[in-house]
């Protein structure tokens, strides 16, 4: 995904979600996300695909060293302690690296099934890695992490449709472009038509389905409060995108910091008293 705007927005979302956690959990999550940012940057900030591949390979080697107990990078050193303490599985890190590699070049996806596989690799794997840190494991928690990761990534794809296109990255499946008769050429030119509105409305409905699946399958509202705050923040972002009538070419659409803080507070209160959180109004 686009490195500049997306990374700043995600960091803000994570900050509000992580504030409610104990210090040890925050530090552990920071170590996992630092690794994720590093591998993202190896691809997103690379001047060409060859440099991106070499950078990603360097991080794969660092991951090898980290699991062997002798990391060479400070990111690996911080992560090594978390891997030992929480017994994080190597398989999810490997899947993450494969997902980030899919961003090299000019990615395209013919079907939603292909896109879903990509989103699982770059987003759901991160949720699966975080489950032991949250102290919530098991099949139901894993299903939740997968659905929550997909909900976040699909929302990112909608928000960043223009900056991604400017980097020759299209994450909207070709089958959807064909269905709504909207072309890559129009997307590259930021053409706002009824076809684009219908296309993005469909993408939002799909993202909401995964938000709803995650919420319906939430196994422990208290232990998984942090990812739920992120989920509700991203659902509020979908509200704003829909309220703008999908004017994603005009200006960045974000959830203001005050609204994010309110979502975090209301979610925390709801988890304490086992009540449904109050939805954020669309401004």
C-alpha positions in Angstrom: 0.0 0.0 0.0 1.0 3.6 -0.4 3.8 4.3 2.1 3.4 8.0 2.9 -0.2 8.8 3.6 -1.2 5.3 4.6 1.6 4.8 7.1 0.9 8.1 8.9 -2.8 7.3 9.1 -2.2 3.7 10.3 0.3 4.9 12.9 -2.3 7.3 14.3 -5.0 4.5 14.4 -2.6 2.2 16.2 -1.6 4.8 18.7 -5.1 5.3 20.0 -5.8 1.6 20.0 -2.6 0.7 21.9 -3.0 3.4 24.5 -5.4 1.2 26.5 -2.9 -1.6 26.8 -0.3 -2.3 29.6 3.2 -1.2 28.8 4.6 -4.7 28.2 2.0 -5.4 25.6 2.5 -2.1 23.9 6.2 -2.7 23.7 5.7 -6.2 22.3 3.2 -4.9 19.7 5.6 -2.0 18.8 8.3 -4.6 18.0 6.0 -6.6 15.7 4.8 -3.5 13.9 8.4 -2.1 13.6 9.3 -5.3 11.7 6.2 -4.9 9.5 7.0 -1.3 8.8 10.6 -2.2 7.9 9.6 -4.8 5.3 6.9 -2.5 3.9 9.5 0.3 3.5 12.0 -2.1 1.8 9.5 -2.4 -1.0 7.5 0.9 -0.9 10.6 3.1 -0.7 12.8 1.2 -3.1 13.6 3.1 -6.4 13.1 0.0 -8.5 11.9 -3.7 -8.3 15.5 -5.1 -8.1 16.3 -3.0 -5.1 13.0 -4.0 -3.5 13.7 -7.7 -3.9 17.2 -7.3 -2.4 15.8 -5.3 0.5 13.1 -7.9 1.2 15.7 -10.7 1.0 17.8 -8.9 3.5 14.9 -8.8 5.9 14.3 -12.5 5.3 17.9 -13.2 6.3 17.4 -10.9 9.4 14.3 -13.0 10.3 16.4 -16.1 10.0 19.0 -14.6 12.4 16.3 -13.4 14.7 14.7 -16.9 15.1 18.2 -18.3 15.6 18.8 -15.9 18.4 21.5 -13.6 16.9 19.8 -10.7 15.1 22.0 -8.1 13.4 19.5 -5.2 13.4 17.9 -3.4 16.3 14.4 -4.2 14.9 15.4 -7.9 14.9 16.8 -7.6 18.5 13.5 -6.1 19.8 11.5 -8.7 17.9 13.6 -11.6 19.2 12.7 -10.9 22.8 9.0 -10.8 21.8 9.2 -14.1 19.8 10.8 -15.8 22.8 8.3 -14.5 25.4 5.2 -15.1 23.4 6.3 -18.0 21.2 5.3 -16.3 18.0 5.2 -18.7 15.0 7.6 -18.3 12.1 4.9 -19.3 9.5 3.0 -16.0 9.9 6.2 -14.0 9.4 7.0 -15.9 6.2 3.5 -15.4 4.9 3.8 -11.7 5.6 7.0 -11.5 3.6 5.4 -13.3 0.7 2.5 -10.8 0.8 4.8 -7.7 0.8 6.7 -9.3 -2.1 3.4 -9.2 -4.1 3.6 -5.4 -4.0 6.8 -5.4 -6.1 6.3 -4.0 -9.6 2.7 -3.2 -10.7 0.4 -5.5 -8.9 -3.0 -6.5 -10.4 -5.6 -8.9 -9.2 -8.1 -10.6 -11.6 -10.5 -11.8 -8.9 -11.4 -11.1 -5.4 -10.2 -14.5 -4.4 -6.7 -13.4 -5.5 -7.0 -10.1 -3.6 -8.3 -11.8 -0.5 -5.2 -14.1 -0.5 -3.0 -11.0 -0.7 -4.9 -9.2 2.1 -4.6 -12.3 4.3 -0.8 -12.3 3.8 -0.2 -8.6 4.5 -2.9 -8.0 7.2 -4.4 -11.1 8.7 -1.0 -12.6 9.4 -0.2 -9.5 11.6 -3.4 -10.1 13.6 -2.5 -13.8 14.0 1.0 -12.8 15.3 -0.6 -10.4 17.8 -3.0 -12.9 19.3 -0.5 -14.4 21.8 0.5 -10.9 22.9 -3.2 -10.1 23.6 -3.4 -13.4 25.5 -6.2 -14.7 23.3 -5.6 -17.9 21.2 -7.6 -20.7 19.7 -9.6 -21.4 16.5 -12.2 -18.7 17.2 -9.6 -16.1 17.9 -7.7 -17.0 14.8 -10.9 -16.7 12.7 -11.4 -13.3 14.3 -7.9 -12.2 13.5 -8.2 -13.2 9.9 -11.5 -11.4 9.4 -10.4 -8.3 11.2 -7.2 -8.1 9.2 -9.2 -8.4 5.9 -11.6 -5.7 7.1 -8.7 -3.3 7.8 -6.9 -4.0 4.5 -9.9 -3.8 2.3 -10.7 -0.4 3.9 -7.1 0.7 3.3 -7.5 -0.3 -0.4 -10.6 1.9 -0.8 -9.1 4.9 1.0 -5.8 4.7 -1.0 -7.2 3.9 -4.4 -5.8 7.1 -5.9 -2.3 7.2 -4.4 -1.9 3.5 -5.2 -2.9 4.1 -8.8 -0.3 6.9 -9.0 2.3 4.2 -8.2 0.8 1.8 -10.8 -0.7 -0.4 -8.1 -4.3 -1.4 -8.6 -5.9 -3.5 -5.8 -9.5 -3.3 -7.1 -10.1 -6.7 -8.8 -10.3 -6.6 -12.6 -13.6 -8.6 -12.4 -15.1 -5.7 -10.4 -13.7 -3.1 -12.9 -15.3 -5.1 -15.7 -18.6 -5.5 -13.8 -19.0 -1.8 -13.3 -17.5 -0.8 -16.7 -14.8 1.4 -15.2 -11.3 1.1 -16.7 -7.7 1.3 -15.5 -7.2 4.3 -17.8 -10.0 6.1 -16.0 -8.6 5.2 -12.6 -5.2 6.5 -13.6 -6.8 9.8 -14.8 -8.9 10.1 -11.6 -12.1 10.1 -13.6 -15.1 10.5 -11.2 -18.2 9.0 -12.8 -21.3 7.1 -11.7 -19.5 3.9 -12.7 -16.8 4.8 -10.2 -19.3 5.6 -7.5 -21.0 2.3 -8.0 -17.7 0.5 -8.1 -16.5 2.0 -4.8 -19.9 1.5 -3.1 -19.6 -2.2 -3.9 -16.0 -2.2 -2.4 -17.4 -0.6 0.7 -20.2 -3.1 1.1 -17.6 -5.9 0.8 -15.3 -4.3 3.4 -18.3 -3.9 5.8 -19.1 -7.6 5.5 -15.7 -8.4 6.9 -16.1 -5.8 9.6 -19.4 -7.4 10.6 -17.9 -10.9 10.5 -15.1 -9.9 12.8 -17.4 -8.2 15.3 -19.8 -11.1 15.2 -16.9 -13.6 15.9 -15.2 -11.5 18.6 -14.2 -14.1 21.2 -13.1 -11.8 24.1 -14.0 -8.1 24.0 -11.6 -7.2 26.8 -8.5 -9.0 25.6 -9.1 -8.0 22.0 -10.2 -4.4 22.7 -7.2 -2.9 20.8 -7.9 -4.5 17.4 -11.6 -3.7 17.9 -10.8 0.0 18.4 -8.9 -0.2 15.1 -11.8 -2.0 13.5 -14.4 0.6 14.7 -12.1 3.4 13.6 -11.9 1.9 10.1 -15.6 1.4 10.1 -16.0 5.1 10.8 -13.6 5.8 7.9 -16.0 3.9 5.7 -18.8 6.0 7.0 -17.0 9.1 5.9 -16.1 7.7 2.5 -19.7 6.8 1.9 -20.9 10.2 3.1 -18.5 11.9 0.7 -20.2 10.0 -2.2 -16.8 8.3 -2.8 -15.0 11.5 -3.7 -11.7 9.8 -3.2 -9.9 11.8 -5.9 -10.4 15.3 -4.3 -8.8 15.1 -0.9 -7.7 12.5 1.7 -10.6 11.2 3.7 -9.6 10.6 7.4 -11.2 10.2 10.8 -10.2 13.2 12.9 -8.0 12.6 16.0 -10.8 13.7 18.3 -13.2 11.2 16.8 -10.6 8.4 17.0 -10.1 9.2 20.7 -13.9 9.1 21.2 -14.1 5.7 19.5 -11.3 4.4 21.8 -13.0 5.7 24.9 -16.4 4.5 24.0 -15.1 1.1 23.1 -13.2 0.8 26.4 -16.4 1.7 28.4 -18.4 -0.8 26.3 -15.9 -3.5 27.1 -16.0 -2.8 30.8 -19.7 -2.9 31.0 -20.3 -5.4 28.1 -22.5 -3.0 26.1 -22.5 -2.2 22.4 -20.4 0.9 21.6 -22.1 4.0 20.3 -21.6 4.6 16.6 -19.6 7.6 15.6 -21.8 10.3 13.8 -20.7 11.1 10.3 -19.6 14.7 10.0 
